[in-house]
């Protein structure tokens, strides 16, 4: 998977944030979060879900739904990845 990174035996989700979405992510250039697992199959399944969500966010922005995105932000807090901002 293109978004899956392994560091010290633990899998992470890592994606570059496009310029047009950076204001919604605190002007960060990339989003990285740990899956807290050493199992490839578990990490692969989680990465699929995360990539679907991230692609939906990009598509929503391109469809001019910027106001809907303003209410949500990615959070990197162990297990709670998508919370209201």
N, C-alpha and C positions, 0 to 999 in steps of 0.2 A: 504494500500500500504506500502511496506517495506521501501520506501525512503521518506515517508511523515512524517514530525514532526510538532507538534503544540506547539508553545510557545506564551504565552500571547494572545491567541486567533488568532494568525496569523500562517498560514501554511508555512513551509519551506521544501525545497528539501535537503536531506542530504544523502551522499553516501561515503563509505570508498574508498580510492584510493589505488589500489594495488601497491606494491613496484615497479614493472616494469614501471608504469605510472607516478610515483611521479616526476621525472625530468620534465615532461611536464606540471605539475601543481605547479611548484615552490616548490617542495619537501614537499607539504602539505600532511597530512595523511587522510584528508577528505575534501570533497567539500560541502559547505553549502551556499544556497542562498534563499532569501525570495521570496515567490510568491505574497506578498503584498495583500493577500486576507484572509477573514475569512470564505469564502464559501468552504465547503468540496468538492462539485462537481467540482468547478473550479480548485481547487488545485489538485484533483485527475487526471483530464485531463492533466494538465500541467506536473504533475509528470510522467505520462505515456510517454509523449514526451521526457522529460529529460532522463528517464531511457533507452529509445530506443536509443537516441543519445549516452549516456554513454556506453551502451553495444556495439554499433557500433564502438566506439573508441577502446574499449578493443579487439574486434574482428579484427579490422584493424591492431592493434599492433601485435596480434598473427599471422596474415597473413604476417608479415614482411613488413608492410607499414609504418615503423617508420618515414621515410622522409616526408610523406604526413601529419603526425600528427604534425610535427615540426612547420608548418605554422599556426596552430590554437591553441588557449588556452581558457580555461574557464575564463570568467571575471564576477565579481559580481558587476555590475553597473546597478542598477534599470532598468530592462527590456531588456537591451542589454547583453545577456548572452554569446553569441558566436560571438566573433569578431576576426579579424586577429590580431595576436600578433605583 
